[in-house]
Amino acid sequence: MNNDALNRIIELLRANNVTSDADELEKLASKYYSSSLEKKREIAYSIRSMCHPKWLGDIYIKDVSFKEWYALLDRLSKSVGR
């Protein structure tokens, strides 16, 4: 998992008062690192789902362009694999 992208996304979500999604992403990341390979696949799917343009991609993040925001989400999504 790309920790730089993960931490930046969580930081931006919190800075923009989207704490419930930031908390959920942190919880999923914690589970991802402490789970078996089989469970990691399920958790990775949940993380990729959050990175979708209709979920986190649909949120306006102040001081970051949509292009930069989508790039961060894409980097995180790709880093958890398929």
N, C-alpha and C positions, 0 to 999 in steps of 0.2 A: 504494500500500500504506500502511496506517495504521501509521506508525512508532511512535507512542505505544503502541498495543496490542501490536505486535510486541515492542518492548523490554520492556514490562511482563510479557508472557507468558514471555519468555526469562528475565527476572530471577526471576520466581516459580518457574519450573521449576528453575533452578539452586539457589535457596534451599531447595527441597524435594528436592534431590539427584536430580533427573530430568535428569541431564546429557546423556544420549544423545539425548533428544528435543529438548533445548535446542540441542545442537550441530547436529542435523538441520535444525531450523527456521532457525538462523543460516545454514547452508550454502545452504538453499533461497532465503532472502532475498537473499543475496549473488548467487546465480545469477540471480534474478529481475531485479535491478537492472542486471546486465551482459549480458542476453540480448536477442535480437531479439524482435519481437512474437509470432512463431510459437512460439518457445521459452517465452516468458512465459506463454502459455496453458497449456502443459503443467506448468510450475512452479506456476502459480496453482492448478491442479487438485490438485497434491500438497499445497500449503499448506492448501487448503480441506479436503482429506481429513484432515489432521492436526487440524484444528479440530473435527472431528466428535465428538459426544458419546461414541462408542465408542472414540475414540483418546485425545486429550488431555482431552476432557471427562470421561473416566472416572477421571481421576487426582485423588486428594484433595490439595488445596493448602491447607496450613496458613495460618491467619489471613486467609483469603479465603472468603466464602460461595460456595456453588455457583452462586447467581444471579449474583454478580459475575464469577466465573470464566467461566461460560457467556457472559456479556455481552462479555467481552474476546475470547473465541474467536469469537463472532459478528461483532464489529466487524472483526477481522482477516480473517475469511473473506469478508465482504461487500466489504472494501476491495480485494481482489485480483480482484474481478469474476467473471464467468462466461465 
